[in-house]
């Protein structure tokens, strides 16, 4: 990122350069006239801040362009106060419940979300954006880490049921004459939720599939379930766009 590497000197920092590179995604599509200092500051924000990204090894130019566009452009997407508070509330929700579960079930495998709390608001914003673009059904598969948090805060699975399952208690035990299933690991269990999306008022359906022990084998199951859901919504291209596999 040192401009001297490319033959520029300090006097060049406040010079304006005309850059017309129509096939290059990212910052350079924002405008054509840049002061060198301004361009360097924008690139520093994108690539020398808190998050790193590796993508220049990709052979797919469109894919590289998409990543560059999103990564360099995020600094121009300003969140309003309400969005910031919403994001904070979602992170705080994940943190506080995680702390409680760590104290309550300190000897139970939980695969908590410590260090990955931003996953919860990220996932919820993903759902919000997809719903705003016409999605109505989500079919999800994921590994252990953060799964209980996702069930509780994204799919709104009742926390008392999650905690009952962690203690080996079936929520419908009274109705089952004491019969129990195979005792699958609690962090493999899934759920389905039908709810009203708060921001749009749409009725949406979210399904987290139960996990096999070989975690990544859930992926083709997600794709198959998604395809079946698409078929039963009508099967047309527009109908298929309403069902999202994650």
Backbone torsions as a table, in degrees:
resi	resn	phi	psi	omega
1	UNK	NA	1.7	-179.4
2	UNK	-81.7	116.3	-175.9
3	UNK	-62.1	-24.1	-179.4
4	UNK	-65.5	-25.5	179.1
5	UNK	-58.2	-29.4	-173.6
6	UNK	-104.1	15.2	174.8
7	UNK	90.1	2.7	176.8
8	UNK	-82.1	155.7	175.8
9	UNK	-120.4	172.8	-173.9
10	UNK	-60.3	-33.1	-179.8
11	UNK	-64.0	-20.8	-178.9
12	UNK	-77.8	-14.2	-173.6
13	UNK	-60.5	-33.4	-178.3
14	UNK	-102.7	11.4	173.0
15	UNK	-80.9	148.9	177.2
16	UNK	-98.0	131.3	179.6
17	UNK	-116.2	135.5	177.0
18	UNK	-91.1	117.1	-177.1
19	UNK	-121.1	110.2	-179.9
20	UNK	-117.5	96.9	-174.6
21	UNK	-132.5	76.8	-169.4
22	UNK	-63.6	-20.6	-176.7
23	UNK	-94.7	7.4	-176.7
24	UNK	-107.0	120.1	-178.9
25	UNK	-78.9	173.8	173.5
26	UNK	92.3	-145.5	-173.2
27	UNK	-53.8	-41.2	-171.3
28	UNK	-69.5	-8.3	175.3
29	UNK	-87.6	-11.1	-177.2
30	UNK	-69.5	-39.8	177.6
31	UNK	-164.0	171.7	-175.4
32	UNK	-104.7	-20.2	-179.0
33	UNK	-108.6	117.9	-176.4
34	UNK	-127.8	137.6	163.1
35	UNK	-79.0	141.2	-176.9
36	UNK	-57.8	-41.2	-179.7
37	UNK	-61.3	-42.3	-178.8
38	UNK	-64.2	-43.3	-180.0
39	UNK	-66.4	-42.2	178.3
40	UNK	-62.4	-41.7	179.1
41	UNK	-62.1	-41.7	-179.8
42	UNK	-66.2	-40.1	178.6
43	UNK	-69.2	-36.1	176.7
44	UNK	-61.6	-44.3	178.8
45	UNK	-60.5	-39.4	-176.4
46	UNK	-73.5	-43.2	-167.2
47	UNK	-115.6	-9.3	-176.6
48	UNK	-123.0	27.6	-179.6
49	UNK	-104.1	-125.8	-172.0
50	UNK	-91.1	-19.0	-173.0
51	UNK	-125.4	136.3	176.1
52	UNK	-109.1	158.8	179.2
53	UNK	-146.7	137.9	174.5
54	UNK	-112.3	121.7	179.9
55	UNK	-150.1	-9.8	-174.3
56	UNK	-74.4	-4.4	174.8
57	UNK	-82.1	-10.3	-176.2
58	UNK	-68.1	142.9	177.2
59	UNK	-89.4	-13.2	-178.2
60	UNK	-88.4	106.3	-177.1
61	UNK	-64.8	-36.6	178.2
62	UNK	-64.3	-40.6	177.7
63	UNK	-63.5	-43.6	176.9
64	UNK	-60.8	-43.4	-179.7
65	UNK	-62.3	-39.8	-179.8
66	UNK	-62.8	-45.7	-179.9
67	UNK	-64.2	-45.0	-179.4
68	UNK	-61.1	-42.4	-179.5
69	UNK	-60.0	-47.3	-177.5
70	UNK	-69.7	-42.9	-172.8
71	UNK	-72.4	-42.6	-178.9
72	UNK	-79.0	-26.4	-174.5
73	UNK	-85.3	-14.8	-174.2
74	UNK	-62.3	-27.0	-179.4
75	UNK	-68.5	-15.5	179.0
76	UNK	-94.8	-6.7	178.7
77	UNK	-92.9	98.1	-175.9
78	UNK	-88.7	125.2	177.1
79	UNK	-81.2	139.4	175.8
80	UNK	-81.8	174.3	-174.8
81	UNK	-60.5	-39.8	-179.4
82	UNK	-63.3	-41.6	178.8
83	UNK	-65.9	-38.5	178.3
84	UNK	-64.4	-43.0	179.5
85	UNK	-65.7	-38.5	178.6
86	UNK	-64.0	-42.8	178.8
87	UNK	-63.9	-43.1	178.6
88	UNK	-61.6	-43.9	-179.1
89	UNK	-61.2	-39.5	-178.4
90	UNK	-70.0	-39.7	176.7
91	UNK	-66.1	-43.2	-178.4
92	UNK	-63.1	-39.6	178.5
93	UNK	-59.3	-46.5	180.0
94	UNK	-64.7	-42.3	-177.6
95	UNK	-65.3	-49.1	-173.6
96	UNK	-67.1	-42.5	180.0
97	UNK	-68.3	-36.6	176.3
98	UNK	-60.9	-42.2	178.1
99	UNK	-63.4	-42.4	179.3
100	UNK	-62.7	-45.1	-178.3
101	UNK	-65.4	-35.5	179.2
102	UNK	-64.6	-33.6	178.5
103	UNK	-80.3	-40.5	-174.9
104	UNK	-73.4	-38.1	-176.1
105	UNK	-125.4	55.9	-171.2
106	UNK	-70.8	-14.1	178.1
107	UNK	-108.2	6.3	-177.8
108	UNK	-102.4	138.8	175.2
109	UNK	-65.2	120.2	-179.0
110	UNK	-121.9	-22.2	-175.2
111	UNK	50.6	60.7	-175.1
112	UNK	-64.3	178.0	-172.4
113	UNK	-105.9	14.4	-179.4
114	UNK	-52.9	129.4	-179.5
115	UNK	87.1	-7.9	-177.1
116	UNK	-132.1	26.4	-174.8
117	UNK	-58.4	-29.8	-177.7
118	UNK	-67.0	-12.9	177.6
119	UNK	-60.3	-37.5	-176.2
120	UNK	-66.4	-54.4	176.1
121	UNK	-62.6	-33.7	177.7
122	UNK	-61.0	-45.4	180.0
123	UNK	-64.9	-43.1	-178.8
124	UNK	-66.7	-37.1	175.5
125	UNK	-67.2	-34.4	175.9
126	UNK	-59.9	-47.2	179.0
127	UNK	-63.3	-44.6	179.7
128	UNK	-57.2	-46.1	-177.2
129	UNK	-66.2	-42.2	-179.9
130	UNK	-64.7	-41.5	178.6
131	UNK	-63.0	-41.3	178.4
132	UNK	-62.2	-23.2	179.2
133	UNK	-101.1	16.4	171.2
134	UNK	106.5	-3.0	-179.3
135	UNK	-72.3	145.8	179.3
136	UNK	-129.6	-23.4	-176.1
137	UNK	-130.6	134.7	179.3
138	UNK	-124.5	130.0	175.9
139	UNK	-116.4	119.1	-170.4
140	UNK	-121.7	144.5	171.4
141	UNK	-134.7	138.0	179.2
142	UNK	-153.6	163.4	178.5
143	UNK	-81.3	-165.1	-171.3
144	UNK	-73.5	-44.2	-169.5
145	UNK	-59.1	117.2	178.4
146	UNK	81.1	5.9	-175.0
147	UNK	-65.4	-44.9	-179.7
148	UNK	-63.0	-39.0	177.8
149	UNK	-63.1	-41.2	-179.5
150	UNK	-65.8	-42.5	177.5
151	UNK	-60.7	-41.2	-175.3
152	UNK	-75.5	-41.0	-168.3
153	UNK	-106.0	-23.8	177.3
154	UNK	-97.1	-46.3	-179.4
155	UNK	-92.9	-5.1	175.8
156	UNK	58.9	32.2	173.5
157	UNK	-63.2	130.2	-175.6
158	UNK	-55.1	132.8	-176.3
159	UNK	-66.1	-30.9	179.3
160	UNK	-66.1	-33.1	177.5
161	UNK	-70.1	-42.1	178.0
162	UNK	-59.7	-44.5	-178.2
163	UNK	-69.9	-33.3	175.4
164	UNK	-63.8	-43.6	-179.7
165	UNK	-64.4	-35.4	177.8
166	UNK	-64.6	-25.3	178.3
167	UNK	-93.8	6.2	178.7
168	UNK	79.5	17.0	-179.3
169	UNK	-102.5	126.0	176.0
170	UNK	-79.9	131.0	-178.8
171	UNK	-58.5	-27.7	-179.8
172	UNK	-107.2	32.6	-174.4
173	UNK	-60.6	-36.8	-178.1
174	UNK	-62.6	-27.4	-175.7
175	UNK	-91.6	-4.9	-169.3
176	UNK	-106.4	8.2	-179.2
177	UNK	54.6	31.8	177.0
178	UNK	80.9	-2.3	-179.4
179	UNK	-73.9	132.1	178.3
180	UNK	-117.8	155.3	177.4
181	UNK	-76.7	-155.7	-173.8
182	UNK	-79.6	1.1	178.3
183	UNK	71.1	41.5	-179.2
184	UNK	-61.3	152.9	178.6
185	UNK	-55.8	135.8	-172.1
186	UNK	-64.4	-27.7	-179.8
187	UNK	-84.8	11.0	171.4
188	UNK	-99.6	-13.0	-171.5
189	UNK	-73.0	151.3	179.0
190	UNK	-120.0	-170.1	178.0
191	UNK	-165.9	164.1	173.7
192	UNK	-126.9	137.4	-178.4
193	UNK	-130.0	132.3	168.6
194	UNK	-108.2	123.3	179.3
195	UNK	-150.8	166.6	176.5
196	UNK	-89.2	127.6	178.3
197	UNK	-72.6	123.9	-170.1
198	UNK	-62.3	-37.6	-173.1
199	UNK	-79.5	-33.3	-175.1
200	UNK	-109.7	-16.3	-177.2
201	UNK	79.7	-0.2	-179.7
202	UNK	-72.2	150.9	170.0
203	UNK	-84.3	123.5	-179.6
204	UNK	-125.0	159.8	-179.9
205	UNK	-125.9	126.6	178.5
206	UNK	-121.5	129.4	179.5
207	UNK	-125.7	126.5	169.9
208	UNK	-104.9	116.8	-177.4
209	UNK	-73.8	145.6	173.4
210	UNK	-63.2	146.0	-174.8
211	UNK	-97.9	139.1	166.6
212	UNK	-77.2	169.7	179.5
213	UNK	-67.3	-33.8	175.0
214	UNK	-86.7	96.9	-160.2
215	UNK	-57.8	-44.4	-172.3
216	UNK	-71.0	-11.8	177.4
217	UNK	-70.5	-7.3	175.7
218	UNK	-71.3	-21.5	-174.6
219	UNK	-60.8	-51.3	177.6
220	UNK	-65.0	-26.7	177.1
221	UNK	-67.5	-41.3	176.7
222	UNK	-59.2	-46.0	-177.7
223	UNK	-63.9	-42.0	179.4
224	UNK	-65.7	-43.8	178.4
225	UNK	-62.7	-41.3	178.7
226	UNK	-60.8	-44.3	-179.3
227	UNK	-63.3	-38.1	177.5
228	UNK	-64.9	-42.6	177.8
229	UNK	-61.4	-41.0	178.2
230	UNK	-61.6	-41.5	-179.6
231	UNK	-59.9	-43.5	-175.5
232	UNK	-81.1	-7.3	172.1
233	UNK	-88.2	-5.6	177.9
234	UNK	133.5	-24.2	172.1
235	UNK	82.5	-9.2	178.9
236	UNK	-75.4	166.1	-179.3
237	UNK	-58.5	-43.0	-179.9
238	UNK	-64.4	-38.2	178.2
239	UNK	-66.0	-38.9	-178.1
240	UNK	-62.1	-32.8	-178.4
241	UNK	-66.6	-14.0	-179.8
242	UNK	-81.5	-11.6	-177.9
243	UNK	-114.4	124.1	-173.4
244	UNK	-119.0	121.2	171.9
245	UNK	-88.6	136.3	178.0
246	UNK	-128.0	NA	NA
